Amino acid sequence: AAKGNQNTNRNTKPNSVICADCDGNDNCLLILRAVLCSQCKGSGVNSVDIFNGQFKAGDTCWLCGGRKEMLCGNCNGTGFVGGFLSTYDQ
């Protein structure tokens, strides 16, 4: 016998961290625009030693990875915020 309307949407999680700006949309990268990296200001390299010398001046920027740009938006194109998504339902 078919069960009523119980749990018809298995993807809904009560404690979800899905991005509110894009609703976890797979096209999130397409709806965001790139902006200059706030750390290296578009140079692609660290201007000073950072985090007690873990990242040295002149090395690839620790934040953008040398890309010089980052995605603006709530989730930086990942579709989620504040942690890692899991397929495990509690």
Residue pairs with C-beta under 8 A, 6 or more apart in sequence:
13 89
15 90
17 80
17 81
17 82
17 83
17 85
18 24
18 79
18 80
18 81
18 85
19 28
19 73
19 74
19 75
19 78
19 79
19 80
19 81
20 74
20 81
21 28
21 73
21 74
21 75
22 28
22 31
22 32
22 73
22 74
22 75
22 79
24 79
24 80
25 31
25 79
26 79
28 73
28 75
28 77
28 78
28 79
29 71
29 77
31 73
32 71
32 72
32 73
32 76
32 77
33 71
33 72
34 69
34 70
34 71
34 72
35 69
35 70
35 71
35 72
36 42
36 68
36 69
36 70
37 44
37 61
37 63
37 64
37 67
37 68
37 69
37 70
38 63
38 70
39 46
39 61
39 62
39 63
39 64
40 46
40 47
40 61
40 63
40 64
40 68
41 47
42 68
42 69
43 61
43 68
44 60
44 61
44 64
44 66
44 67
44 68
45 57
45 58
45 59
45 60
45 61
45 66
46 55
46 56
46 57
46 58
46 59
46 60
46 61
46 62
47 57
48 57
49 55
49 56
49 57
50 62
51 62
54 62
55 62
60 66
61 68
63 70
64 70
70 76
71 77
74 81
75 81
79 85
